[in-house]
Amino acid sequence: MFVGTRVGLVGLAIICFYALLALAHPILMNSVWDQSTYDPVVGYSFDEVRQPAPPSRNHLLGTDPLGRDILSQLMFSARAEFLLGLLAAVVTVTIGTTVGAVAAYFGGVVDMLLMRLADIMIMMPGISVLIVLSALIGVEHFELALIIGILSGFGGTGVVLKSQALSVVVKPYIDAARIAGGGPFHIIFVHIVPNLLPLSFLYMMFTVTGAIFSEAVLSFLGLLDVRMSWGLMIHTTESAGYLLQVTEYWWLIFPASLSITLLCSSFYLVGRSLDEVVNPRLRRA
């Protein structure tokens, strides 16, 4: 338990670090940085002779092949990643908790239909579906979060939460609520759903990890209609032909790739730490 808590604190510290970067970017843009130079999308570093420029006093992480400041891009993208992950997690947990509670309470045909839908969602390759949808329609962060939330909520998350809800619907207070005249939806949303929230919050952490990773893959492939993201930073590097020149142009690769790895890992570590708290079988003496 102590080890899991310590690992979770490390993940939480990483999350807080990137959250501070995301919050600091608009402050720096409005008060310290020149927007024509440090704008993450249309800025250009005229003070550098050649592009991409290595890290310097004016550009701590250097500039990209288009002359844009990488630190500004990194901080701007952190805010987008948090918003994407949070929205995807909320949609996933809302759908998954509702599906699990409804299937466990009603059972029968309702349970069968919802679980067969979940089986279909689980069998569908998530990244492949996202690639096809992104190629067919214009997908931004908001649409991507909704798609990920729907696929996850009606898929594996709903199945897990339904198994937890089955242990709740047999409790004596559920029968007492029925006898007292409580309707199905009153019982589901007042008595069952609150008991699923600890496990739902746990799956929020894992959903954020999946959403950030999916966005990075789609942005790297150039399939998302977004202003800037960590995956798009790597895509720009690859398009300019610097992707395989890691030793010479390391600042073009490592900031974005390490940020994706660290933020995904941090939410996963926090989720694993919470899993030890939520799941009694994983608790250590």
Secondary structure, DSSP 4 states (H G I P E B T S, - for coil): -HHHHHHHHHHHHHHHHHHHHHHHHHHHHHHTS-HHHH-TTT---TT-SSSSPPP-SS-TT-B-TTS-BHHHHHHHHHHHHHHHHHHHHHHHHHHHHHHHHHHHHH-HHHHHHHHHHHHHHHHS-HHHHHHHHHHHS---HHHHHHHHHHHHHTTHHHHHHHHHHHHHHTSHHHHHHHHTT--HHHHIIIIIHHHHHHHHHHHHHHHHHHHHHHHHHHHHTT-S--S--HHHHHHHHHHTT-TT-TTTSGGGTHHHHHHHHHHHHHHHHHHHHHHHHH-GGG---
